[in-house]
Amino acid sequence: MRTRTRNRVLAGTALAVGVLSVASPAHAALPAPTADAYVVSTQALGGMVAVAPSPESTYPSGGTRTLIGLNVGPVATNSTLTATTAGNPADGTASASATVDKLGLDLGVASVSLTGVNSTCTATPTGATGSGLIAGGSVTVGLLPVNLQANAPANTKVDIPLVGSIVLNEQTTDANGVLTVNAVHITLLPSLNGANLVIGHAECGGAEPAAAVPMINPSVAGMGGGAVLAGVLATVYVRRRNARSAASAV
């Protein structure tokens, strides 16, 4: 009889733990929302100077960073380059954007012309979405221009003979749910130092809202609470009965 009662107690406790475990909410992987954005970043190309992420905004603290024109390394533009990031720990959201109206790249063996570069990223505790688009563009090798697709689908790859490859609207997501968007990602051949050039970078990841308090569905809580109470009462009953039996034996 003792064994049967003990089994009932353990079963009630297991039920309570199981119910409460099912009710536990899922949490975002990041401890706080994050975001990063920049318009241009290039590695050194032969004797050319590398270009650090420019202009760059990172959340936290976020905000808008701008440059009026940029002529360094392979990059040439008179347009305004703008990078913006923001976030809100209270609801776990973050956002990033990078834009420039017109920009040119001199790769030595080829030249690249881009217009209307616009990358965006928006993240919530449940995931992130974004896009990296261009209004138009072309790559010229010698005298032969190759047009780049405007508003290309995600991860559209274009192979450029004697130069390397270009990925338009490049999108990747890491294990923490952080989305990285590059409007244009150029990878040169090993014979050209295998350099990377990124135009229009937006990156963001959401987090569990800082103000959120995990709640259990009232109906489920009632089931769990009842099971726990039943387990406690059964334990008390068994202990009292055992104590009475011991007293009677004396």
FIGU-632949 format. One line per field, with one value per residue: residue in three letters; x, y, z of N, C-alpha, C in turn; residue number from 0. Coordinates in Angstrom, 1 decimal. Atoms other than C-alpha are relative to their C-alpha. Last residue first. Layout:
code: (ALA_...)
n_east: (X_...)
n_north: (Y_...)
n_up: (Z_...)
ca_east: (X_...)
ca_north: (Y_...)
ca_up: (Z_...)
c_east: (X_...)
c_north: (Y_...)
c_up: (Z_...)
pos: (NUM_...)
end
This chain:
code: (VAL_ALA_SER_ALA_ALA_SER_ARG_ALA_ASN_ARG_ARG_ARG_VAL_TYR_VAL_THR_ALA_LEU_VAL_GLY_ALA_LEU_VAL_ALA_GLY_GLY_GLY_MET_GLY_ALA_VAL_SER_PRO_ASN_ILE_MET_PRO_VAL_ALA_ALA_ALA_PRO_GLU_ALA_GLY_GLY_CYS_GLU_ALA_HIS_GLY_ILE_VAL_LEU_ASN_ALA_GLY_ASN_LEU_SER_PRO_LEU_LEU_THR_ILE_HIS_VAL_ALA_ASN_VAL_THR_LEU_VAL_GLY_ASN_ALA_ASP_THR_THR_GLN_GLU_ASN_LEU_VAL_ILE_SER_GLY_VAL_LEU_PRO_ILE_ASP_VAL_LYS_THR_ASN_ALA_PRO_ALA_ASN_ALA_GLN_LEU_ASN_VAL_PRO_LEU_LEU_GLY_VAL_THR_VAL_SER_GLY_GLY_ALA_ILE_LEU_GLY_SER_GLY_THR_ALA_GLY_THR_PRO_THR_ALA_THR_CYS_THR_SER_ASN_VAL_GLY_THR_LEU_SER_VAL_SER_ALA_VAL_GLY_LEU_ASP_LEU_GLY_LEU_LYS_ASP_VAL_THR_ALA_SER_ALA_SER_ALA_THR_GLY_ASP_ALA_PRO_ASN_GLY_ALA_THR_THR_ALA_THR_LEU_THR_SER_ASN_THR_ALA_VAL_PRO_GLY_VAL_ASN_LEU_GLY_ILE_LEU_THR_ARG_THR_GLY_GLY_SER_PRO_TYR_THR_SER_GLU_PRO_SER_PRO_ALA_VAL_ALA_VAL_MET_GLY_GLY_LEU_ALA_GLN_THR_SER_VAL_VAL_TYR_ALA_ASP_ALA_THR_PRO_ALA_PRO_LEU_ALA_ALA_HIS_ALA_PRO_SER_ALA_VAL_SER_LEU_VAL_GLY_VAL_ALA_LEU_ALA_THR_GLY_ALA_LEU_VAL_ARG_ASN_ARG_THR_ARG_THR_ARG_MET)
n_east: (-0.7_-0.9_0.8_0.5_-1.2_-0.4_1.0_-0.3_-1.2_0.4_0.9_-0.9_-0.8_0.8_0.3_-1.2_-0.2_0.9_-0.4_-1.2_0.3_0.7_-1.0_-0.9_0.8_0.1_-1.2_-0.3_0.9_-0.4_-1.1_0.6_0.8_1.4_0.5_1.3_0.6_0.0_0.9_1.1_-0.6_0.3_1.2_-0.3_0.9_0.5_0.8_0.0_0.9_0.1_1.3_0.6_1.4_0.5_1.5_0.5_1.2_0.0_0.2_-1.0_-1.3_-0.7_-0.9_-1.1_-0.9_-1.2_-1.0_0.6_-0.9_0.4_-0.9_0.0_-0.5_1.1_0.7_0.7_-0.8_0.4_-0.4_0.7_-0.5_1.0_0.9_1.3_0.8_1.4_0.5_0.1_-1.3_-1.2_-0.6_-1.4_-0.4_-1.4_-0.2_-1.1_-1.1_0.4_-0.2_0.9_0.6_1.5_0.4_1.0_1.0_0.8_1.3_1.1_-0.4_-1.3_-0.6_-1.5_-0.6_-1.5_-0.6_0.9_-0.6_0.4_-1.1_-0.3_-0.7_0.2_-0.4_-0.8_0.4_-0.4_0.8_0.0_0.9_0.2_0.8_0.1_0.8_-0.3_1.1_1.0_1.2_0.9_1.3_0.6_1.4_0.4_-1.2_-0.7_-1.0_-1.1_-0.8_-1.3_-0.9_0.7_-0.8_0.4_-1.1_0.2_-1.2_0.1_-1.1_-0.1_-0.9_0.8_1.3_-0.1_0.9_0.5_0.8_0.4_0.8_0.2_0.7_0.1_0.0_1.3_0.3_1.4_0.1_1.4_0.7_-0.1_-1.1_-0.9_-1.1_-1.0_0.3_-1.2_-0.1_-1.3_-0.3_0.1_0.9_1.0_0.0_0.9_0.2_0.9_0.5_0.0_0.2_1.4_0.7_1.0_1.3_0.3_1.0_-0.6_-1.3_-0.1_-1.0_-1.3_-0.8_-1.1_-1.1_0.3_-1.0_0.2_-1.2_0.1_-1.2_0.0_0.5_0.4_-0.8_-1.4_-0.9_-0.7_-1.3_-0.1_-1.1_0.4_0.6_-1.1_-0.7_0.9_0.2_-1.2_-0.1_1.0_-0.5_-1.1_0.6_0.6_-1.0_-0.6_0.9_0.0_-1.2_0.2_1.0_-0.6_-0.9_0.8)
n_north: (-0.2_1.2_1.2_-0.2_0.1_1.4_0.7_-0.4_0.8_1.4_0.1_-0.2_1.2_1.2_-0.2_0.2_1.4_0.6_-0.4_0.7_1.4_0.1_-0.2_1.2_1.1_-0.3_0.3_1.4_0.7_-0.2_0.9_1.4_0.2_0.0_1.3_0.3_1.3_0.9_1.1_-0.2_-0.1_-1.3_0.1_0.7_-0.3_1.2_-0.3_1.2_-0.2_1.1_0.1_-1.3_0.0_-1.3_-0.2_-1.0_0.6_0.0_-1.4_-0.7_0.1_1.2_0.1_0.8_0.3_0.7_0.5_-0.2_-0.7_-0.3_-0.9_0.0_-1.3_-0.7_-0.8_0.8_0.9_0.0_1.2_0.1_1.1_0.2_-1.1_0.5_-1.0_0.1_0.7_-0.9_-0.7_0.6_-0.9_0.3_-0.3_0.0_0.1_0.8_0.2_0.9_1.5_0.7_-0.9_0.0_0.7_-0.7_1.0_-0.2_0.8_-0.8_-0.5_0.7_-0.1_0.4_0.7_0.2_0.4_-0.5_-1.1_-0.2_-0.8_0.0_-1.1_0.0_-1.2_0.1_1.2_1.2_0.1_1.2_-0.2_1.2_-0.2_1.2_-0.2_1.2_0.3_-1.1_0.4_-1.2_0.3_-1.1_-0.2_0.8_0.2_1.2_0.3_0.7_0.8_0.4_0.4_-0.2_-1.0_-0.5_-0.6_-0.3_-0.5_-0.3_-0.7_-0.3_0.9_1.0_0.2_1.2_-0.3_1.2_-0.3_1.1_-0.3_1.3_-0.1_1.3_0.1_0.1_-1.3_-0.5_-1.4_-0.6_0.2_1.4_0.7_0.4_0.9_0.4_-0.7_-0.5_-0.3_-0.4_-0.1_-1.3_-0.2_-0.9_-1.3_-0.1_1.3_-0.2_1.1_-0.3_-1.5_-0.2_0.5_-0.9_0.6_0.0_-0.9_-1.1_-0.3_0.5_-0.6_0.4_0.7_0.7_0.6_-0.1_-0.9_-0.4_-0.7_-0.4_-0.5_-0.2_-1.3_-0.7_-1.2_0.5_-0.4_-1.3_0.1_-0.6_-1.0_-1.3_-0.3_-0.1_-1.3_-1.1_0.1_-0.5_-1.5_-0.7_0.0_-1.0_-1.3_-0.3_-0.3_-1.3_-1.0_-0.1_-0.8_-1.4_-0.5_-0.2_-1.1_-1.2)
n_up: (-1.3_-0.2_-0.4_-1.4_-0.9_0.0_-0.8_-1.4_-0.4_-0.2_-1.2_-1.2_-0.1_-0.5_-1.4_-0.8_-0.1_-1.0_-1.4_-0.4_-0.3_-1.3_-1.1_-0.1_-0.6_-1.4_-0.7_0.1_-0.9_-1.4_-0.2_0.0_-1.3_0.3_0.3_-0.6_0.5_-1.1_0.0_-1.0_-1.3_-0.6_-0.8_-1.3_-1.1_-0.7_-1.2_-0.9_-1.2_-1.0_-0.5_0.1_-0.4_0.0_-0.2_-0.9_-0.6_-1.4_-0.4_0.7_-0.7_0.2_1.1_-0.4_1.1_-0.6_1.0_1.3_0.8_1.4_0.6_1.4_0.5_0.6_-0.9_-0.9_-0.8_-1.4_-0.8_-1.3_-0.8_-1.1_-0.2_-0.6_-0.8_-0.1_-1.2_-1.2_-0.2_0.5_0.9_0.3_1.4_0.3_1.4_0.4_-1.0_-1.1_0.2_-1.0_-1.1_-0.1_-1.2_-0.8_-0.4_-1.3_-0.1_0.6_1.3_0.1_1.3_-0.2_1.1_-0.1_1.3_1.1_0.8_1.4_0.5_1.4_0.6_1.4_0.7_1.3_0.7_-0.8_-1.2_-0.9_-1.1_-0.8_-1.2_-0.8_-1.2_-0.9_-0.8_-0.4_-0.7_-0.2_-0.4_-0.8_0.2_1.2_0.9_-0.4_1.0_-0.5_1.0_-0.4_1.1_1.3_0.8_1.3_0.7_1.4_0.6_1.4_0.5_1.4_0.7_0.8_-0.6_-0.9_-1.2_-0.8_-1.2_-0.8_-1.2_-0.7_-1.2_-0.5_-1.5_-0.6_-0.5_0.0_0.4_-0.1_1.3_0.5_-0.6_1.0_-0.5_1.0_1.3_0.7_1.4_0.4_1.4_0.6_1.1_-0.3_-0.6_-1.1_-0.7_-1.2_-0.8_-1.4_0.0_0.1_-1.1_-0.5_-0.5_-1.5_-0.4_-0.7_0.5_1.3_0.9_-0.3_1.0_-0.7_0.8_1.5_0.7_1.4_0.6_1.4_0.6_1.5_0.3_-1.2_-0.4_-0.3_1.1_-0.1_0.7_1.3_0.0_0.0_1.3_1.0_-0.2_0.4_1.5_0.6_-0.2_0.9_1.4_0.1_-0.1_1.3_1.0_-0.3_0.3_1.4_0.4_-0.4_0.9_1.3_-0.1_0.0)
ca_east: (4.9_3.3_0.4_2.8_4.6_1.3_0.2_3.5_3.1_-0.4_0.7_3.6_1.3_-1.3_1.3_2.7_-0.8_-1.5_1.7_1.0_-2.5_-1.4_1.2_-1.4_-3.9_-1.3_-0.4_-3.9_-4.7_-1.6_-2.7_-6.0_-4.3_-1.7_1.7_3.5_7.1_7.7_8.6_10.2_13.6_11.8_13.6_16.1_16.2_19.1_20.3_22.7_22.7_25.5_25.3_28.4_30.7_34.1_36.0_39.6_40.7_44.1_43.4_44.8_42.7_39.6_37.6_34.5_32.0_29.1_26.3_23.2_24.6_22.1_23.1_20.4_21.1_19.0_21.5_22.7_23.5_21.3_22.5_21.2_23.0_20.8_23.2_26.1_29.0_31.7_35.3_37.2_38.5_34.9_32.2_29.9_26.6_24.9_21.4_21.3_17.9_15.9_17.2_15.8_17.7_19.7_23.3_24.2_27.4_29.5_32.1_34.8_37.5_35.5_32.6_30.3_26.8_24.3_20.6_18.1_20.0_18.5_19.6_16.6_15.5_13.7_14.5_13.2_10.8_12.2_12.0_14.4_14.3_17.1_17.5_19.9_19.5_21.8_20.2_22.8_25.9_28.8_31.6_34.9_37.1_40.7_41.8_39.0_37.7_34.4_31.7_28.8_25.5_22.5_23.9_22.0_22.5_19.8_19.5_16.8_16.3_13.5_13.5_10.3_11.8_15.4_14.5_17.0_18.3_20.8_21.5_24.1_24.1_26.5_25.9_26.8_30.1_31.3_34.6_35.7_38.8_41.0_39.6_37.2_34.1_31.3_29.4_29.6_26.8_26.1_22.7_21.9_22.9_24.3_24.0_23.5_26.3_26.5_29.3_30.2_32.3_33.4_37.2_38.4_41.6_44.2_45.2_48.6_47.0_43.4_43.2_39.9_36.8_33.9_31.2_27.7_27.7_25.2_25.1_22.3_21.8_18.9_19.8_20.6_20.5_19.1_15.4_13.4_10.7_8.0_7.6_4.1_5.3_7.6_4.8_2.7_5.6_6.5_2.9_2.6_5.8_4.6_1.3_3.2_5.5_2.6_0.8_3.9_4.3_0.7_1.2_4.4_2.9_0.0)
ca_north: (1.0_-0.5_2.0_4.9_3.7_3.2_6.7_8.2_6.2_7.6_11.1_10.8_9.3_12.0_14.8_13.4_13.1_16.7_17.9_15.9_17.1_20.7_20.3_18.8_21.6_24.3_22.7_22.5_26.0_27.3_25.7_27.5_30.8_30.5_31.0_34.3_35.1_38.8_41.1_44.4_43.5_42.2_39.0_39.9_41.0_40.9_43.4_43.9_46.3_46.6_48.6_48.1_45.3_44.6_41.5_40.8_37.5_39.1_39.7_36.3_34.8_36.1_39.0_38.8_41.6_41.8_44.2_45.0_43.2_42.0_40.3_38.8_37.9_34.9_33.7_30.9_33.2_34.5_35.3_37.6_38.9_41.3_41.0_38.6_39.5_37.2_37.2_39.5_37.6_36.6_38.1_35.6_37.0_35.6_36.5_35.9_37.4_38.4_41.3_44.8_46.0_43.3_44.2_45.1_43.7_46.3_45.1_47.6_46.2_44.6_46.9_46.0_47.7_49.0_49.9_50.8_48.7_46.5_44.9_43.6_42.8_40.5_39.5_37.0_36.3_38.8_41.5_42.6_45.0_45.2_47.6_48.1_50.8_51.4_53.8_53.7_51.5_51.7_49.0_49.1_46.2_45.1_47.9_47.5_51.0_51.3_53.8_55.1_56.8_57.4_56.0_54.1_51.9_50.8_49.1_48.2_46.6_45.3_43.7_45.4_47.3_46.9_49.3_49.6_51.9_52.0_54.4_54.6_57.4_58.1_61.4_61.4_62.6_59.0_57.2_54.0_51.9_53.3_56.6_59.1_59.5_62.1_63.8_61.2_60.4_58.6_58.2_56.9_53.8_53.5_50.5_50.0_50.5_53.2_53.2_55.6_54.0_50.4_50.6_51.2_49.4_51.4_50.4_48.8_45.5_45.8_46.4_45.1_47.1_48.4_50.8_51.9_50.9_49.4_47.6_46.4_44.7_43.8_42.5_39.2_37.5_33.9_35.0_33.2_30.4_30.5_28.1_26.5_23.1_23.1_24.0_21.1_18.6_19.7_19.3_15.9_14.7_15.8_13.9_10.8_10.9_11.1_8.3_6.1_6.8_5.7_2.4_1.7_2.3_0.0)
ca_up: (20.6_17.4_17.7_17.7_14.6_12.8_13.7_12.4_9.1_8.7_9.3_6.8_4.1_4.6_4.4_1.1_-0.3_0.6_-1.1_-4.3_-4.5_-4.1_-6.9_-9.2_-8.4_-9.1_-12.4_-13.6_-12.4_-14.0_-17.3_-17.1_-16.1_-19.0_-17.4_-17.6_-18.2_-17.2_-20.1_-19.4_-21.1_-24.2_-25.4_-28.1_-31.7_-34.2_-36.8_-39.7_-42.6_-45.2_-48.4_-50.5_-49.5_-51.2_-50.6_-51.8_-53.3_-53.9_-57.5_-58.6_-55.9_-57.8_-56.4_-54.2_-54.6_-52.1_-53.2_-51.1_-48.1_-45.5_-42.2_-40.0_-36.4_-35.3_-32.8_-35.0_-37.8_-40.6_-44.1_-46.9_-50.0_-52.0_-55.0_-54.9_-57.2_-58.5_-59.6_-62.0_-65.1_-66.0_-63.8_-62.2_-60.9_-57.8_-56.6_-52.9_-52.2_-55.2_-57.3_-56.9_-60.0_-61.9_-62.7_-66.3_-67.7_-69.6_-72.2_-73.1_-70.8_-68.0_-67.1_-64.2_-64.2_-61.8_-61.2_-58.5_-56.0_-53.3_-50.0_-48.1_-44.6_-42.1_-38.6_-36.1_-33.1_-30.6_-33.3_-36.0_-39.0_-41.6_-44.5_-47.4_-50.1_-53.0_-55.6_-58.2_-58.8_-61.2_-61.1_-62.9_-64.0_-64.3_-62.0_-59.5_-59.7_-57.8_-58.4_-56.2_-56.6_-54.3_-51.1_-48.3_-45.3_-42.8_-39.4_-37.0_-33.6_-31.4_-28.0_-26.7_-23.8_-25.2_-28.0_-30.9_-33.6_-36.4_-39.3_-42.1_-44.7_-47.6_-49.3_-53.0_-54.5_-54.9_-55.6_-54.0_-55.1_-52.3_-51.1_-52.5_-50.3_-50.6_-47.9_-45.1_-42.7_-39.4_-37.9_-34.4_-32.5_-29.0_-28.9_-31.8_-34.3_-37.0_-39.6_-42.4_-43.7_-42.8_-43.3_-46.8_-47.8_-49.6_-53.2_-54.0_-54.8_-53.7_-50.0_-48.4_-48.9_-46.7_-47.9_-46.7_-43.0_-40.6_-37.3_-35.0_-31.7_-29.4_-25.9_-24.3_-27.7_-28.1_-28.0_-25.3_-25.6_-23.0_-20.1_-20.1_-21.1_-18.1_-15.7_-17.0_-16.8_-13.2_-12.1_-13.8_-12.2_-8.8_-9.2_-10.5_-7.5_-5.1_-6.8_-6.7_-3.0_-2.4_-4.3_-2.5_0.9_0.0)
c_east: (-1.0_0.7_0.9_-0.7_-0.4_1.1_0.3_-1.0_0.3_1.1_-0.4_-0.8_0.9_0.8_-0.8_-0.3_1.2_0.2_-1.0_0.4_1.2_-0.3_-0.7_1.0_0.8_-0.8_-0.1_1.2_0.2_-0.9_0.6_1.1_-0.6_-0.8_-1.5_-0.5_-1.3_-0.7_0.2_-0.9_-1.1_0.5_-0.3_-1.3_0.3_-0.9_-0.5_-0.8_-0.2_-1.0_-0.2_-1.5_-0.5_-1.5_-0.3_-1.5_-0.7_-1.2_-0.1_-0.1_1.1_1.3_0.7_0.9_1.1_0.8_1.2_0.8_-0.7_1.1_-0.4_1.0_0.0_0.4_-1.2_-0.8_-0.8_0.8_-0.5_0.5_-0.6_0.4_-1.1_-0.8_-1.3_-0.7_-1.5_-0.4_0.0_1.2_1.3_0.5_1.5_0.3_1.5_0.1_1.0_1.2_-0.5_0.0_-0.9_-0.4_-1.5_-0.3_-0.9_-0.9_-0.7_-1.4_-1.0_0.5_1.4_0.6_1.5_0.5_1.5_0.6_-1.0_0.8_-0.2_1.1_0.1_0.8_-0.3_0.3_0.8_-0.2_0.4_-1.0_-0.1_-0.9_-0.1_-0.8_-0.1_-0.8_0.2_-1.0_-0.8_-1.3_-0.7_-1.5_-0.5_-1.5_-0.4_1.2_0.8_1.0_1.2_0.8_1.4_0.8_-0.6_1.0_-0.4_1.3_-0.2_1.3_-0.1_1.3_0.2_0.9_-0.8_-1.4_0.1_-0.9_-0.4_-0.8_-0.3_-0.7_-0.2_-0.6_-0.2_0.2_-1.3_0.0_-1.5_0.0_-1.3_-0.7_0.1_1.3_0.9_1.1_1.1_-0.5_1.4_0.0_1.4_0.4_0.1_-0.9_1.3_0.4_-0.9_-0.2_-0.8_-0.7_-1.4_-0.3_-1.5_-0.7_-0.9_-1.3_-0.2_-1.1_0.6_1.3_0.0_1.0_1.3_0.7_1.0_1.1_-0.2_1.2_-0.2_1.4_-0.2_1.3_0.0_-0.6_-0.4_0.8_1.4_0.9_0.7_1.4_0.1_1.1_-0.4_-0.6_1.1_0.7_-0.9_-0.1_1.2_0.1_-0.9_0.5_1.1_-0.6_-0.6_1.0_0.5_-1.0_0.0_1.1_-0.2_-0.9_0.5_0.9)
c_north: (-0.4_0.1_-1.2_-1.2_0.1_-0.3_-1.5_-0.7_0.3_-0.9_-1.4_-0.1_0.1_-1.2_-1.1_0.1_-0.3_-1.5_-0.7_0.3_-0.8_-1.4_-0.1_0.1_-1.3_-1.1_0.2_-0.3_-1.5_-0.7_0.1_-1.0_-1.4_-0.3_0.1_-1.4_-0.3_-1.3_-0.9_-1.2_0.1_0.1_1.4_0.0_-0.8_0.4_-1.4_0.2_-1.3_0.4_-1.1_-0.2_1.4_0.0_1.4_0.0_1.0_-0.5_0.2_1.5_0.8_0.0_-1.3_-0.2_-0.8_-0.5_-0.5_-0.5_0.3_0.9_0.1_1.0_0.0_1.4_0.8_0.7_-0.7_-0.9_0.3_-1.2_0.0_-1.3_-0.4_1.3_-0.6_1.1_-0.1_-0.8_0.9_0.9_-0.5_0.9_-0.3_0.2_0.1_-0.3_-1.0_-0.3_-0.8_-1.5_-0.8_1.0_0.2_-0.9_0.7_-1.2_0.2_-0.6_0.9_0.3_-0.6_0.0_-0.3_-0.7_-0.1_-0.4_0.3_1.1_0.2_0.9_-0.2_1.2_-0.1_1.3_-0.2_-1.3_-1.2_0.1_-1.3_0.4_-1.3_0.2_-1.4_0.3_-1.2_-0.5_1.3_-0.5_1.3_-0.3_1.3_0.2_-0.7_-0.3_-1.2_-0.3_-0.6_-0.8_-0.3_-0.5_0.0_0.9_0.5_0.7_0.4_0.6_0.3_0.7_0.1_-0.9_-1.0_-0.4_-1.3_0.4_-1.3_0.5_-1.3_0.3_-1.4_0.0_-1.5_-0.1_0.0_1.5_0.3_1.4_0.8_-0.1_-1.4_-0.5_-0.4_-0.9_-0.3_0.7_0.5_0.3_0.6_0.0_1.4_0.4_0.7_-1.1_0.3_-1.4_0.4_-1.1_0.3_1.5_0.3_-0.6_1.1_-0.6_-0.1_1.0_1.1_0.3_-0.8_0.7_-0.4_-0.8_-0.6_-0.7_-0.1_0.8_0.3_0.7_0.3_0.7_0.2_1.4_0.5_1.2_-0.3_0.2_1.4_-0.1_0.5_1.0_1.4_0.3_0.1_1.3_1.1_0.0_0.6_1.5_0.7_0.1_1.1_1.4_0.3_0.4_1.4_1.1_0.2_0.9_1.5_0.6_0.3_1.3)
c_up: (1.1_1.3_0.3_0.5_1.4_0.9_0.2_0.9_1.5_0.5_0.3_1.3_1.3_0.3_0.5_1.5_0.8_0.1_1.0_1.4_0.4_0.3_1.4_1.1_0.1_0.7_1.5_0.8_0.0_1.0_1.4_0.2_0.1_1.3_-0.3_-0.4_0.8_-0.5_1.2_0.1_1.1_1.5_0.7_0.8_1.2_1.2_0.6_1.2_0.7_1.2_1.0_0.5_-0.2_0.3_0.0_0.0_0.9_0.7_1.5_0.2_-0.7_0.8_-0.1_-1.2_0.6_-1.2_0.8_-1.2_-1.4_-0.6_-1.5_-0.6_-1.5_-0.6_-0.6_1.1_1.0_0.8_1.4_0.7_1.4_0.8_1.1_0.3_0.5_0.8_-0.1_1.2_1.2_0.2_-0.4_-1.0_-0.1_-1.5_-0.3_-1.4_-0.5_0.9_1.2_-0.2_0.8_1.1_0.2_1.2_0.9_0.2_1.3_0.1_-0.6_-1.4_0.1_-1.4_0.4_-1.2_0.2_-1.4_-1.1_-0.6_-1.5_-0.3_-1.4_-0.6_-1.5_-0.6_-1.3_-0.8_0.8_1.1_0.8_1.2_0.7_1.3_0.7_1.3_1.0_0.9_0.3_0.6_0.2_0.2_0.8_-0.4_-1.2_-0.8_0.4_-1.2_0.7_-1.1_0.5_-1.2_-1.4_-0.7_-1.4_-0.5_-1.5_-0.5_-1.5_-0.4_-1.5_-0.8_-0.8_0.6_0.9_1.2_0.7_1.2_0.7_1.3_0.6_1.4_0.4_1.5_0.8_0.5_-0.1_-0.4_-0.1_-1.4_-0.5_0.6_-1.2_0.6_-0.9_-1.2_-0.4_-1.5_-0.2_-1.5_-0.5_-1.2_-0.3_1.0_1.2_0.6_1.2_0.8_-0.7_0.2_-0.1_1.2_0.5_0.3_1.6_0.5_0.8_-0.6_-1.3_-1.0_0.6_-1.1_1.0_-0.8_-1.5_-0.5_-1.5_-0.4_-1.4_-0.5_-1.5_-0.2_1.3_0.5_0.5_-1.2_0.1_-0.6_-1.4_-0.1_-0.1_-1.4_-1.1_0.1_-0.5_-1.6_-0.7_0.2_-0.9_-1.4_-0.1_0.0_-1.4_-1.0_0.3_-0.5_-1.5_-0.5_0.2_-1.0_-1.4_0.0)
pos: (249_248_247_246_245_244_243_242_241_240_239_238_237_236_235_234_233_232_231_230_229_228_227_226_225_224_223_222_221_220_219_218_217_216_215_214_213_212_211_210_209_208_207_206_205_204_203_202_201_200_199_198_197_196_195_194_193_192_191_190_189_188_187_186_185_184_183_182_181_180_179_178_177_176_175_174_173_172_171_170_169_168_167_166_165_164_163_162_161_160_159_158_157_156_155_154_153_152_151_150_149_148_147_146_145_144_143_142_141_140_139_138_137_136_135_134_133_132_131_130_129_128_127_126_125_124_123_122_121_120_119_118_117_116_115_114_113_112_111_110_109_108_107_106_105_104_103_102_101_100_99_98_97_96_95_94_93_92_91_90_89_88_87_86_85_84_83_82_81_80_79_78_77_76_75_74_73_72_71_70_69_68_67_66_65_64_63_62_61_60_59_58_57_56_55_54_53_52_51_50_49_48_47_46_45_44_43_42_41_40_39_38_37_36_35_34_33_32_31_30_29_28_27_26_25_24_23_22_21_20_19_18_17_16_15_14_13_12_11_10_9_8_7_6_5_4_3_2_1_0)
end
